Amino acid sequence: MNLMSHSINRKCYKHVYSNFILEISSLLLRTCFQIATRSYHVQVQVVLEKMVL
């Protein structure tokens, strides 16, 4: 019985761990995307200002 509960605990732990990794990676991707789009907007603004000036 003890062995059974141990394996169940490990399965649960694996599930939580993979969910945690998914959350972290999606958060990192979102952050990187936001930073990239922000820097891209800044570059576009600079180019437009140079073209206007």
C-alpha positions as a printed NumPy array, in Angstrom:
array([[  0.   ,   0.   ,   0.   ],
       [  2.812,   2.37 ,   0.851],
       [  4.53 ,   1.693,  -2.472],
       [  1.275,   2.402,  -4.311],
       [  0.786,   5.792,  -2.689],
       [  4.433,   6.597,  -3.384],
       [  4.031,   5.97 ,  -7.122],
       [  0.827,   8.038,  -7.143],
       [  2.666,  10.855,  -5.412],
       [  5.427,  10.679,  -7.993],
       [  2.894,  10.829, -10.837],
       [  1.238,  13.829,  -9.23 ],
       [  4.622,  15.47 ,  -8.749],
       [  5.532,  14.873, -12.38 ],
       [  2.232,  16.389, -13.495],
       [  2.698,  19.464, -11.307],
       [  6.313,  19.787, -12.433],
       [  5.427,  19.669, -16.147],
       [  2.621,  22.186, -15.618],
       [  5.074,  24.425, -13.774],
       [  7.581,  24.19 , -16.638],
       [  4.839,  24.963, -19.163],
       [  3.748,  28.009, -17.173],
       [  7.315,  29.279, -16.838],
       [  8.148,  28.755, -20.517],
       [  4.946,  30.43 , -21.711],
       [  5.627,  33.347, -19.382],
       [  9.182,  33.658, -20.705],
       [  7.946,  33.476, -24.293],
       [  5.35 ,  36.153, -23.629],
       [  7.926,  38.398, -21.968],
       [ 10.417,  37.926, -24.811],
       [  7.678,  38.633, -27.351],
       [  6.645,  41.823, -25.544],
       [ 10.26 ,  43.002, -25.345],
       [ 10.807,  42.187, -29.026],
       [  7.667,  44.008, -30.163],
       [  8.528,  46.98 , -27.97 ],
       [ 12.055,  47.277, -29.373],
       [ 10.638,  46.767, -32.884],
       [  8.175,  49.623, -32.361],
       [ 11.003,  51.818, -31.096],
       [ 13.109,  50.996, -34.172],
       [ 10.181,  51.745, -36.488],
       [  9.591,  55.063, -34.713],
       [ 13.264,  56.   , -35.052],
       [ 13.257,  55.121, -38.755],
       [ 10.069,  57.113, -39.333],
       [ 11.484,  60.11 , -37.487],
       [ 14.665,  59.95 , -39.58 ],
       [ 12.623,  59.772, -42.78 ],
       [ 10.515,  62.742, -41.703],
       [ 13.489,  64.843, -40.564]])
